[in-house]
Amino acid sequence: MSAISPLKILNIGLDRALLEEHGRSESQARQVLYAQEIPAEIIHVVKAPPIDGCKRVVLGEGLVRVIPAPVHHWVMFPFAAIRAGARVLREEQVDIIQVQEPILCGLVGLWLSRRYRVPLIVGAFTDQIANPAWASASLLNRFADLVGRIVYKQADAIRADSLAVTQRLQASGFPQVSFIPFLITNAERLVQPAANVAIVRRTLLGDRKGPLLLAVARLESEKNMDLMLQAVEEIVKSVNGVVLAVIGDGSLRKELERRFSAGWIRWLGWLPNTELAAYYQAADLSLLSSDIESSARVLTESLLAGTPVLTTDTAGAREVVEDTRSGRIVPTGDLDEFTRVLLELCVNDRQLDDMGKYGQLMVCAHMSRANIISGLRKLFAQAIRRHQGEPVAV
């Protein structure tokens, strides 16, 4: 462990994977790694379902503690999280409050930060706040944008995982934002050939010859799975051996499964991150059809596994994918172009193979755990200095 004095960090978030009792989720592994290498003691308050037996989780020999905040409806989460966070702050000396996003979690973090005089760091892991296209989509979005801007303005530091989002926020009047890429804790597992790749591929294809397409996504509206599924449904008319495997869960799952249930689709539900390497490696092409993303982790994971991607042109896509070299990038919401490019790729095995090899080389060359940890240490130091009224170079 580093000789740097450990920090104590209170995190407020929505990631239920941190509450898994077996302690083997990718989210849990990432937090333990952060705690060990920053170094820090990290206490998480996490939105949880109102079920019996939802217990606290202790990871990394006590370096990471996860406290559930059970609620019946998301609107109650800020109140539950404030109660849980205040209890921690009354009992322990905390150096930094960090929140996953600037709206629900942001309100909690802002209140706790002002009440207990602790520096606040806010995550900008979606391309929403200060994005006119997102704000104009609904009245609720406009209200959320206002809340997010207030929280960002009061934050001592903001962390974005996309350079495009970083630049947008800086141009919108938030100079305290820093770009720190998302840490892929299972990078080595994705690069190394998985033992069960052939079995996975054979099982998914069944009696169809391929190509095998893969989508790893939360089944929520911002992922625009409808566009992807319509595109695959169309190209199956010309390439009838195509199979699309969908890994993920969400509020739209039942509706999508009802509408798309043909022989070319495989609904796999949620799978643990430890099993994903074989699926990425078994696929010929990964698909992402989101309308809104900051830096989509699935793009990096797919390329690490040597599988090219077809993605919509969200904020961080071009920071990961080189169009025509490691995958293809098409305009967001453009069904015709997504379908056209998908068909072009599905009939060109050699192009897919070349893009996958190139993408894996490029992503491996640019990934650096040391740089991410160094960036986080710098971010924490800046937040503490800014909170104390000291000048901070941006």
Disulfide bonds with the S-S distance in Angstrom:
none
